Amino acid sequence: MSSSSSSSFLYMIALLLVLIHSSIQSGFPNDVFTSLSKQISEVQDHMEHYVKRLVNSYSQLERTTNILKNGYPEEKETIEPYVSCLKRNRSETFPKYFFRGMDKLEQEIRKHYQNYSEKALEKLKQCTASLKQYFIKLQSEGERMTCDLPNSISAGNRNSLYSQIQIQRHDISIINILAMTFKTLTDVREFVNLAIK
């Protein structure tokens, strides 16, 4: 992961922690419910932002790929497999960042919503365990590929493709972390709502 992508990822984790820290901790279920509702809305806003970025990134990657195919017609047959290879390798590095985010989410939920979070965290743990098994299976089925692009294609164009793939990996990780945050906060809010009734 590039240093800018890594710092952006860490920023998003920090943002999630700030959302949780900003929760009203008066101990009254009504206040906690209101705070959770606000946090859930903020998480949705962030998800929408990253989904738009991801859609734009896919469009940009397609445009760049087509520009390369037109600019290097003799290499047209090797460009598409190269992009596919980069995408595959992108997918293999996704779990590391996703599970780091899940660990942070669990710690913060447990810390700030301890009276309401056990069942929600149990669901999160089950989902995380299933995903870990899935990724272990995927990784055992395939080897990391070496992506080769002909030397005739400029370093600038190679870097552009690689950079766009890294942006996608980052945004996919963040969207998935936000989705799990949304689900877990919604589950916690459900249990708070039961306490209010």
C-alpha positions as CSV (number, residue, x, y, z in Angstrom):
1,M,0.0,0.0,0.0
2,S,1.4,3.4,-0.9
3,S,2.1,5.9,1.9
4,S,-0.7,8.2,0.8
5,S,-3.1,5.3,0.6
6,S,-2.0,4.0,4.0
7,S,-2.3,7.4,5.6
8,S,-5.8,7.8,4.1
9,F,-6.8,4.4,5.4
10,L,-5.5,5.3,8.9
11,Y,-7.5,8.5,8.6
12,M,-10.7,6.6,7.9
13,I,-10.1,4.3,10.9
14,A,-9.5,7.4,13.1
15,L,-12.7,9.0,11.7
16,L,-14.7,5.9,12.7
17,L,-13.2,6.0,16.2
18,V,-14.0,9.7,16.5
19,L,-17.6,8.9,15.5
20,I,-17.8,6.4,18.3
21,H,-16.0,8.5,20.8
22,S,-18.4,11.4,20.2
23,S,-21.2,9.3,21.5
24,I,-23.2,10.6,24.4
25,Q,-22.2,8.4,27.4
26,S,-24.7,9.6,30.0
27,G,-25.9,6.1,30.5
28,F,-29.5,6.9,29.6
29,P,-30.7,4.7,26.8
30,N,-32.6,7.5,25.1
31,D,-29.4,9.6,24.8
32,V,-27.4,6.6,23.6
33,F,-30.1,5.8,21.0
34,T,-30.0,9.4,19.7
35,S,-26.2,9.3,19.5
36,L,-26.2,6.0,17.7
37,S,-28.7,7.3,15.2
38,K,-26.5,10.2,14.4
39,Q,-23.4,8.0,14.0
40,I,-25.3,5.6,11.7
41,S,-26.4,8.6,9.5
42,E,-22.7,9.8,9.4
43,V,-21.5,6.4,8.4
44,Q,-24.1,6.3,5.6
45,D,-22.8,9.6,4.3
46,H,-19.3,8.4,4.3
47,M,-20.3,5.2,2.5
48,E,-22.1,7.2,-0.2
49,H,-18.9,9.3,-0.7
50,Y,-16.7,6.3,-1.1
51,V,-19.1,4.5,-3.4
52,K,-19.1,7.5,-5.7
53,R,-15.3,7.6,-5.6
54,L,-15.1,3.9,-6.4
55,V,-17.5,4.2,-9.4
56,N,-15.5,7.1,-10.7
57,S,-12.3,5.1,-10.2
58,Y,-13.6,2.2,-12.2
59,S,-14.6,4.5,-15.0
60,Q,-11.2,6.2,-14.9
61,L,-9.4,2.8,-15.0
62,E,-11.5,1.7,-18.1
63,R,-10.7,5.0,-19.8
64,T,-7.0,4.6,-19.1
65,T,-7.0,1.0,-20.3
66,N,-8.7,2.0,-23.5
67,I,-6.2,4.9,-24.0
68,L,-3.3,2.5,-23.6
69,K,-4.8,0.0,-26.0
70,N,-5.2,2.7,-28.6
71,G,-1.8,4.2,-27.9
72,Y,0.0,0.9,-28.0
73,P,-2.0,-1.2,-30.6
74,E,0.9,-3.7,-30.8
75,E,0.5,-4.4,-27.1
76,K,-3.3,-4.5,-27.1
77,E,-3.4,-8.2,-26.2
78,T,-1.2,-7.9,-23.2
79,I,-2.8,-4.8,-21.6
80,E,-6.1,-6.4,-20.5
81,P,-4.4,-9.4,-18.8
82,Y,-2.0,-7.0,-17.0
83,V,-5.0,-5.0,-15.7
84,S,-6.8,-8.2,-14.6
85,C,-3.6,-9.4,-12.9
86,L,-3.4,-6.1,-10.9
87,K,-7.0,-6.4,-9.9
88,R,-6.5,-9.9,-8.7
89,N,-3.5,-9.0,-6.6
90,R,-5.5,-6.0,-5.3
91,S,-8.1,-8.5,-4.0
92,E,-5.5,-10.6,-2.2
93,T,-4.3,-7.7,-0.1
94,F,-7.8,-6.5,0.9
95,P,-8.3,-8.8,4.0
96,K,-5.3,-7.4,5.9
97,Y,-6.8,-3.9,6.0
98,F,-10.4,-5.0,6.4
99,F,-9.7,-7.2,9.5
100,R,-7.6,-4.5,11.1
101,G,-10.6,-2.2,10.8
102,M,-12.9,-4.9,12.2
103,D,-10.6,-5.3,15.3
104,K,-10.7,-1.5,15.9
105,L,-14.4,-1.4,15.5
106,E,-14.9,-4.3,18.0
107,Q,-12.7,-2.6,20.6
108,E,-14.5,0.7,20.3
109,I,-18.0,-0.7,20.4
110,R,-17.1,-2.8,23.4
111,K,-15.5,0.2,25.2
112,H,-18.3,2.7,24.6
113,Y,-21.5,0.6,24.4
114,Q,-20.6,-2.2,26.9
115,N,-24.2,-2.3,28.3
116,Y,-25.8,-2.9,24.9
117,S,-23.2,-4.5,22.7
118,E,-22.6,-8.2,23.5
119,K,-25.1,-9.6,21.0
120,A,-24.1,-7.2,18.3
121,L,-20.5,-8.0,18.8
122,E,-21.3,-11.7,18.7
123,K,-22.8,-11.2,15.3
124,L,-19.8,-9.2,14.2
125,K,-17.4,-11.9,15.4
126,Q,-19.4,-14.6,13.6
127,C,-19.4,-12.6,10.4
128,T,-15.7,-11.8,10.7
129,A,-14.8,-15.4,11.4
130,S,-16.7,-16.5,8.3
131,L,-15.0,-13.9,6.2
132,K,-11.6,-15.0,7.5
133,Q,-12.3,-18.6,6.5
134,Y,-13.5,-17.4,3.0
135,F,-10.3,-15.4,2.4
136,I,-8.1,-18.2,3.7
137,K,-9.8,-20.5,1.2
138,L,-9.4,-18.0,-1.6
139,Q,-5.7,-17.4,-0.9
140,S,-5.0,-21.2,-0.6
141,E,-6.5,-21.7,-4.1
142,G,-4.3,-19.3,-5.9
143,E,-0.9,-17.9,-6.0
144,R,0.0,-14.2,-6.1
145,M,0.7,-13.4,-9.7
146,T,3.5,-11.4,-11.1
147,C,2.0,-8.8,-13.4
148,D,4.1,-8.1,-16.5
149,L,3.5,-5.3,-18.9
150,P,5.8,-4.9,-22.0
151,N,8.7,-2.4,-21.6
152,S,7.4,-0.5,-24.5
153,I,4.7,1.0,-22.3
154,S,6.0,4.0,-20.5
155,A,6.6,4.1,-16.8
156,G,4.1,6.9,-16.4
157,N,1.4,4.8,-17.9
158,R,2.3,1.8,-15.8
159,N,2.2,4.0,-12.7
160,S,-1.1,5.4,-13.6
161,L,-2.7,2.0,-13.9
162,Y,-1.1,0.8,-10.7
163,S,-2.2,3.9,-8.8
164,Q,-5.8,3.6,-10.0
165,I,-5.9,-0.1,-8.8
166,Q,-4.5,1.0,-5.4
167,I,-7.2,3.7,-5.1
168,Q,-9.8,1.0,-5.8
169,R,-8.3,-1.3,-3.2
170,H,-8.4,1.4,-0.6
171,D,-12.0,2.5,-1.4
172,I,-13.2,-1.1,-1.4
173,S,-11.6,-1.7,2.0
174,I,-13.2,1.5,3.4
175,I,-16.6,0.7,2.0
176,N,-16.6,-2.7,3.5
177,I,-15.4,-1.4,6.9
178,L,-18.1,1.3,6.8
179,A,-20.8,-1.4,5.9
180,M,-19.8,-3.5,8.8
181,T,-19.7,-0.4,11.1
182,F,-23.2,0.5,9.9
183,K,-24.5,-3.0,10.5
184,T,-22.9,-3.3,14.0
185,L,-24.1,0.2,15.1
186,T,-27.6,-0.6,13.8
187,D,-27.5,-3.9,15.9
188,V,-26.4,-2.0,19.0
189,R,-29.1,0.6,18.5
190,E,-31.7,-2.2,18.2
191,F,-30.6,-3.5,21.7
192,V,-30.7,0.0,23.1
193,N,-34.2,0.4,21.7
194,L,-35.2,-2.8,23.5
195,A,-33.8,-1.3,26.7
196,I,-35.9,1.9,26.2
197,K,-39.2,-0.1,25.9
